[in-house]
Structures are given as structure tokens and as C-alpha cells.
Amino acid sequence: MQHPVVPELAHATTRPLHWIITAAAVSGVIALSSLFQPGSATAAQPSHGAKTPPATAAAPDPADADFPLQCGTTEPVVKQQAKGDLDGDGRPETVAVVHCDAGMGTPPDGIYVLTRAADSPKPRVVATLVDPKDRLTVTDFALRDAAVTATLVGYSSPDVPSCCPDRKTPAKWHWNDGAFIRSTPSEARSV
């Protein structure tokens, strides 16, 4: 009589009940493991030479700003606004297109850059990119890649009636060595 090399394991024969118990055990382990997940990762690799932005840096609200406009009995109106870090200091600025409220017609716009001092919650105007005295209307306003872009609609001379602007000039401003530098992406053209 020959003896098998492997002894008989009568208890190793699988039955449907074994598979049901195994499936229930695996399901239980998966369900319990979902209750014990680690927290979200919050660390990030700092880039070399990058400034760490303040944790609570919020862009200034133009509704709280005092704009250098003489509107008489009406209030300045914020026509458009955009927020972003223009000077690379890690704190966002707000760029606002503002004009005096007018009952009719198109009042000239101004473009102002607002920031907030670290010791004051009130925003302040730090730059005037377009002065309303220049009689320009701002269209196609945007802030992208730390640059402000707009199309300036205006007049070729004081003799042109206010109803009919005849100049359209694209403009772009970017921060460089402590000041906003204006460039004109393409030549001015008549409307």
C-alpha cells in the first residue's frame, strides 16, 4: 500500500458555505477600514525662493474703498472688478473699473488698483491706471497672468461729440520694479 505524499485534508474541501463566510469576512474588513481612513494630506513642498502667502489674505472689497472721484451728489459705481496678485507678494489686489453714477449717457471710467495694508482692514487706492479726466470708457476688462488688460474707447480730439467716440485702443498694464507699466498690444484704431 502506498501512502500519499500529501496527507488527506478532509476539512480542506470547499463548500458554498465556506465561500459565503469568506465573502462576508472580506466585506466586513472593507467596511471597517473605510471608518479608519487617515486625514487629508496638508503638507506641500515649498518652491525654492517663493514667498509664503498669508493664510488669511483676501482681496480688498471695492465697496469699502474711497476712490479719487468727484461725483457731486452721486456715488461712484464699480462697473467691473477683478482680483489677483499683481506684484507677486502673495497678497491679492483688486482692480476696479469705476465711474460716477449718471442718469443717462456713458460717464468716463477710471481703473484703480486697490490693496490692503497689513494693519488696516480698509482698502486703499495704490494706482490709477486710467483717470476719468481722460474721457475714456473701458471695455474688454480682464486680469490674467498678473497683467490687467482693457480696451479703451475714447476721442481723437475735444471736438468729437460725447455721443460718438472715434478711438479704440487696447492697453495692458503689468507690475515692474515698483510701478505699473502700460503697453499697447497693437496700434490704436478708429471706431
C-alpha positions in Angstrom: 0.0 0.0 0.0 1.3 3.4 -1.0 0.9 6.4 1.2 0.2 9.6 -0.5 2.9 12.3 -0.2 0.3 14.8 1.0 -2.0 13.6 3.7 -5.6 13.9 3.0 -7.2 17.0 4.3 -10.8 16.3 4.5 -11.5 19.6 6.2 -10.0 21.5 3.2 -12.8 20.6 0.8 -14.6 23.8 -0.1 -18.3 24.1 0.1 -20.6 27.0 -0.8 -20.9 27.9 2.9 -17.1 28.4 3.0 -17.3 31.0 0.2 -20.2 32.8 1.8 -18.3 33.1 5.1 -15.1 34.3 3.3 -17.0 36.9 1.3 -18.8 38.1 4.5 -15.4 38.4 6.3 -13.8 40.3 3.4 -16.8 42.7 3.2 -16.6 43.3 6.9 -12.9 44.2 6.7 -13.5 46.6 3.8 -16.4 48.2 5.6 -14.5 48.7 8.8 -11.4 50.0 7.0 -13.5 52.8 5.5 -14.2 54.1 9.0 -10.5 54.4 9.8 -9.1 56.5 7.0 -6.1 58.8 7.5 -6.8 62.6 7.3 -6.1 64.6 4.2 -2.5 65.5 3.5 -1.8 69.1 4.1 1.9 69.4 3.6 3.3 70.7 0.3 6.8 71.0 -1.0 7.9 74.7 -0.8 9.3 76.1 -4.1 12.7 77.5 -3.7 12.7 81.2 -3.2 8.9 81.5 -3.1 7.3 83.7 -0.5 4.6 82.1 1.6 1.3 84.0 1.3 -0.5 84.9 4.4 -3.1 82.3 5.3 -6.0 84.9 5.5 -5.1 87.1 2.6 -8.3 88.3 1.0 -8.6 90.7 -1.9 -9.8 94.2 -1.0 -13.5 94.9 -1.5 -14.0 97.9 -3.7 -17.3 98.7 -2.0 -15.2 99.7 1.1 -12.8 101.9 -0.9 -12.6 105.7 -1.2 -12.0 106.4 -4.9 -10.5 109.7 -6.0 -13.6 110.7 -8.0 -15.5 113.9 -7.7 -19.1 112.7 -8.4 -21.0 115.6 -6.9 -24.2 114.4 -5.3 -24.0 110.9 -6.8 -21.9 107.9 -5.7 -19.1 106.1 -7.6 -20.3 102.9 -9.3 -18.0 99.9 -9.5 -18.7 98.7 -13.1 -16.3 95.7 -13.1 -13.7 94.2 -10.8 -11.0 91.5 -10.9 -8.8 90.1 -8.2 -5.3 88.7 -8.3 -1.7 89.0 -7.1 -0.3 91.7 -9.4 3.0 92.4 -7.6 4.0 88.8 -6.6 3.9 89.5 -2.8 1.4 86.7 -2.1 -1.5 89.1 -1.3 -4.2 89.7 -3.9 -5.0 93.1 -5.1 -8.4 94.2 -6.6 -8.5 96.2 -9.9 -11.8 98.1 -10.3 -13.4 99.9 -13.2 -15.3 102.8 -11.6 -17.3 105.8 -12.8 -19.7 108.3 -11.4 -23.4 107.3 -11.4 -25.2 109.1 -14.2 -28.9 109.1 -15.0 -28.2 108.9 -18.8 -25.2 108.7 -21.1 -21.9 107.0 -20.6 -19.8 108.6 -17.9 -16.0 108.2 -18.3 -14.4 105.3 -16.4 -11.4 105.1 -14.2 -9.3 102.0 -13.5 -7.9 101.8 -9.9 -5.7 99.2 -8.2 -6.7 98.5 -4.5 -4.6 96.9 -1.8 -5.0 96.5 1.9 -2.3 97.4 4.4 -1.4 94.6 6.9 -2.5 96.8 9.8 -5.8 98.1 8.3 -9.0 96.4 7.0 -9.9 99.3 4.8 -8.7 99.1 1.1 -6.7 101.9 -0.4 -6.1 103.0 -3.9 -2.4 102.5 -4.8 -2.5 103.2 -8.5 -4.7 104.9 -11.1 -4.3 103.1 -14.4 -7.0 105.2 -16.2 -8.1 108.6 -15.0 -11.8 109.6 -15.7 -10.5 113.0 -16.7 -9.2 111.3 -19.9 -12.8 110.8 -21.1 -12.3 107.0 -21.8 -14.8 104.1 -21.5 -13.3 100.7 -20.5 -14.4 97.6 -22.3 -12.9 94.0 -22.5 -11.6 94.4 -19.0 -9.6 91.4 -17.6 -6.9 90.3 -15.2 -4.7 87.4 -16.4 -1.2 86.3 -15.6 -0.6 89.2 -13.3 -1.5 91.7 -16.0 -4.5 94.0 -16.4 -5.9 94.3 -20.0 -8.6 96.5 -21.3 -9.9 98.2 -24.4 -10.1 102.0 -24.0 -12.8 103.7 -26.1 -12.4 107.5 -26.4 -12.0 110.5 -28.6 -9.3 111.7 -31.0 -9.9 115.4 -30.0 -12.1 117.5 -27.7 -14.2 118.5 -30.8 -15.6 114.9 -31.2 -19.1 114.8 -29.6 -19.5 112.7 -26.5 -22.1 110.5 -28.2 -19.6 109.3 -30.8 -16.2 108.0 -29.6 -13.9 107.5 -32.5 -10.8 105.8 -31.0 -10.4 102.2 -29.7 -7.1 101.4 -28.0 -6.1 98.1 -26.4 -4.0 98.5 -23.3 -2.1 96.3 -20.9 -0.5 97.1 -17.6 1.9 94.9 -15.6 3.9 95.5 -12.4 7.6 96.1 -12.9 10.1 97.4 -10.4 7.6 99.1 -8.1 5.3 100.6 -10.8 2.6 99.7 -13.3 3.9 99.8 -16.8 1.5 100.4 -19.7 1.9 98.8 -23.1 -0.3 98.9 -26.1 -0.5 95.4 -27.6 -1.4 96.8 -31.1 -1.9 100.1 -32.7 -4.9 102.3 -31.9 -7.6 102.2 -34.5 -10.6 104.2 -35.4 -14.1 103.1 -34.5 
